[in-house]
Amino acid sequence: MTITLRPPAVPLVTIDPYFSVWSMADRLTGDFTRHWTGKRNALTGLIRIDGTPWRFAGLTEPNPENYYAEPEAMQQTELQVTPLSTSYTFEAGGIALEVVFTSPLLPDSLELLSRPASYVSFRVRSLDGNPHAVQLYIDVTGEWCVNTSEQKVVLGQEQNEYLTIMAASNAEQQVLNASGDDLRIDWGRLMLAVKQAPDMQTWIGPAEVRKSFVRTGELKAGSKTPSPNEAQTVRDTQPVLAAVWNCGEVDGKAGKSQLIVLAYDDVYSIEYFGRRLEAYWKKDGQTTMGMIEHAFREYSDILLRCEAFDRQLQADAVRSGGEKYADILSLSYRQAIAAHKLVLDPEGQPLFMSKECFSNGCIATVDVSYPSIPLFLLYQPELVRGMMRPILKYAASEAWPFEFAPHDVGQYPLANGQVYGENAREAQMPVEECGNMLVMAAAVSLADGQWEFAAEHRELLSRWADYLLEYGLDPENQLCTDDFAGHLARNANLSAKAIMGVASYSLLCRQLGDSAEADRYLQAARDMASQWTKLAEDQSEGSTHTKLVFGEEGEGTWSLKYNLVWDLIFGTNLFDPSLVRRETAWYLEKQNRYGVPLDNREAYTKGDWLVWAASLAEERKDFEQIIAPLWDFLNETPDRVPFSDWYDTITARQIGFQHRSVVGGMFIKLLKDQGISKK
């Protein structure tokens, strides 16, 4: 299936919050490639066809004062985005060039999902049946391994009988030296790897080598080329790792193919309560060279697995929610995973640590994990436990002073304790985070039938369930996950989350063999739902919907009740189906050009919550009608950033947030349709 969507940004290399590079233009030649933050992480692609140079990726000259006439761009004839790959097709000079970026984030292998190696494959073929002499050039710059271009990098190269690996690293290595949001990694090593072959030529040095290739097809050093181990300021020399594939004469339809691997070794990935942790892929002592060798040797098998996964996911998405829903999921998949880092805790258990991208940079944020879990419940539930473990460890420690669940455990990549709201009580999200953790605990246990994790942490879960019993039905003035909207008392949607949190604990008790407690909490949830229905009913004349807040001040207000979706997924039947049908009808009435607002106060919405609210619909046609404007937003927004989940439903402008893991929540309709219980 070819995606018809014009993505606001196209995923290219998508591994983790630091190793994530995108094209933020309609054509791959329309701009430099960029880190998800928007900062330039340039990848440049050139090709010579019968001696004539063309450009197929990026721009050739980063400094306008050094401008020279760069090659004409090839015609981009196709762009296809699947969950795991992005394919471009170009034409020029009688040649067709296919360039495919694949990040093999296959969920059935945590080692592969963690592997920091992304593929770029090339295939050239003759369009006119005539033979053509072809050479292809690719490079990446030192920008990929520094935070700012004022920093210096050193270049190096190593070889074995199979591979040549070119590398760039910051000249001053300070591992895990800083935390924050709009930051890029400036430790570890960026690598471009190729197989040893007579038709491959490599280069490490200044970007002026592009001029040499354009003019002669050769990689020749300039008169002032630094030695490889000399520190070079990125801004001044634009040092690159480059390779040239001498394709030779290309004729016939079969064409010729080549592969490179882009990789990044971050040395240490996360600081976890004072202890530095390596990435998951290193758990058995694998070296960087070994990891890259595996990436090459396993490529054919991995590609087949990726293609099969893509086909199945897209077919499932079309059946569940239509072609536009499939497009949304294809654009969401890699981003949802690449906003995390997978490591092992000191006990050898997976930790799947999210970064709250373009928000505040928090790590392992509970109300960012909660919306993301539908994807992981479908494909790899253990990753949901990996999200929860840091919060449970912190909440059980003496460092956490409150009776409710924490918001986060630090600021990425330093997970040493909560930073949100400077830990002031009034800045917390008590009902929000307790409800989130309880729903996540029930959902992940149902998803794979493994209840030991819930049993292990039952004391905390019980405490949070009791907190919701006491404070959840009619919440005090506090923040919820939509904290950008400010504090809100008597929040009806937050109350619904509390009810589902109590019901979730009932499900846990039932599966753990405690029928009496299960019955008690389930009855409590039913009583709360009954009261909620009366409190939430809008008494305005002719009203059929529920209110934003309880009480007289809520009359005439409304909001997306996205938290109700768990009542349908869990089959707890706490809320009257007729109420849910009326809500769906109301959302259809309130649509703007680019979607239904989050509530009556502003024109903005959250894309994840919009899909959750749409998933309340009984009829697929209603679901499709509610999510179609989200597709339009992605297709038409002028803000060229990775999938923003917070945008204006009238103008299609980004309000904030980008590259966040919450787009995993787009999979909730698929989760609802396929059923959460797999065992």
Helices and strands as residue ranges (DSSP letters): E 10-14, E 20-23, E 34-35, E 43-49, E 52-57, G 64-66, E 72-73, E 75-81, E 85-92, E 95-102, H 110-114, E 117-126, E 132-141, G 142-145, E 152-159, E 163-170, E 189-195, E 200-206, H 209-216, E 232-233, H 234-237, E 239-250, E 256-265, E 270-272, E 275-277, G 280-282, H 288-297, H 299-321, H 323-338, E 340-344, E 350-354, H 366-379, H 382-395, E 414-415, G 420-423, G 425-427, H 430-448, H 452-456, H 458-471, G 483-485, H 492-511, H 515-536, G 552-554, G 562-564, H 565-570, H 577-589, E 604-606, H 607-614, H 620-636, E 646-648, E 654-656, G 661-667, H 668-674
